[in-house]
Amino acid sequence: MLKKILVFSLFLIAVNLLVADGFIVIPPPHQPITNPQPFPLEVVYHHVSVDIDGQAATTHIDQVFYNPTSSRLEGYYIFPIPKGAVLKDFTMFINGKETPAELLPADKARKIYEDIVRQMKDPALLEYNELGIFKVRIFPIEPHSEKKVTMSYREILNEDNGTMEYLYPLNTEKFSSKPLKDVSVKVEIKSPKKLKNIYCPTHEVDIVRHDEMNAVVSYEETNARPDTDFKLYFDTSSDKFGLSLLTYKNPAEDGYFFLSATPALQFDDAEINAKDITFVLDVSGSMADKKLKQAKQALIYCIENLNKDDRFEVIRFSTEAYGLFKKLSPATRENMDSAEDFVRKLTPVGGTNIEEALTMAIKPESSPDRPHMVIFMTDGKPTIGEKDEDKLIEKIKRTNKNNIRIFTFGIGNEINTHLLDKITELTKATRSYISPEEDIEIKISNFYDKVQSPVLTDVVLSYKDPINVYQEYPQPLPDIFKGSNLTILGRYENHGNSKVTVSGKLKGKEMNYQFPVYFAMN
């Protein structure tokens, strides 16, 4: 059922738009050949940069196609126009020479698609037969040579209930005869109002907020064959919290919804929860060389960025666990310097005693008005102490009386993923896995940037009549941190105007934020 909710929730986001990126179609030659291919070209790379200023979006595209055949080819570069979009300032260059493009309405474009489908016996293009197109003849495409296409266009973004949406078509890169060596999308957002929710449901992106009104969203992948359009949603608000809601409802059944809540980027120190945080680092022999060096650098970064009212502890473990302060200590300059010096001197040796490390980490008493979290970094399976994962989980459950969140980082390929998954699920936290090719320092420091400033803990969402919500995911809800967002998927009964209340605790005090919303009838 959860899988069905996720599928429908992503469907409701995409339901209004269908587009495709530019691609080159090679018509069949005059002489008949066996099994002609409409897409024999390879896409070498595909780079997209987007500037969004208010509601105006300018998209710049840089593509290189390669002809791997021994034949000189003639083709048509086809760029399907997003349904309902009004494109302006469309320019195209082929190998550096500006080339005029022919704009065809949907009815003429449909004939081109149907001709290709009939000649090539390839029905893939039928999904675009309701769209207009830009068409350009490209000749010659020499054998074993590249053809570079650059283009740009402007459009005005749609706004729905305060939520802006930008869509860039990557779907047709599935027509490349080989995976792309490099594909990237970079979106720079400049907003006249404060940005709240920024969310990409289709691709794993990096979001960097320069300030309250400017952000950069980046997606990059190598050796890929993208088959999903890139979709980005964002909204603006001057309130402490922003909330956006997307709904989809078939009249014959209950609806599906996607909800996103984001706190303001700027909070006064008095509005941020002071936290207790315990850093736990695996220094067993298997962490030697690059892994431990990067993990130490990441840990020093975390210590250096503690908030002034935080308390912290550093635990290193291998055959046995050792805590630097033996308690949660204030984040004074003196304590931070001592901790950083302690981390720099760590060396890899011994086995992996996860039981003793976690028992020590969750032992300190926590204050009820401040969250306590553990950042746990390991590259292996337990080899000393309790090694049975079920017994280890049961012990954590018995001893974690303060409901401490344990965020886990699994480094490398030899980790016990089942154990780390169970630990994070039990403690209502998250886990991340870092492959040998990834940069440990960047991955951990990026995560810490998101969780270093809690603004709402013990979060609960409620909905005013007539809306009845069920099958919400995730449950229980995670804490909300400055610069992060809370995303919820679920189903709903009835329809109409309602209010969503986001409740939680800030420094032990109950806080409530209300938002008027509308759940669609169909």
Summary of the structure (lengths in Angstrom):
residues: 522
radius of gyration: 26.7
end to end distance: 21.2
largest distance: 82.2
contacts: 1702
relative contact order: 0.11
helix: 22%
strand: 42%
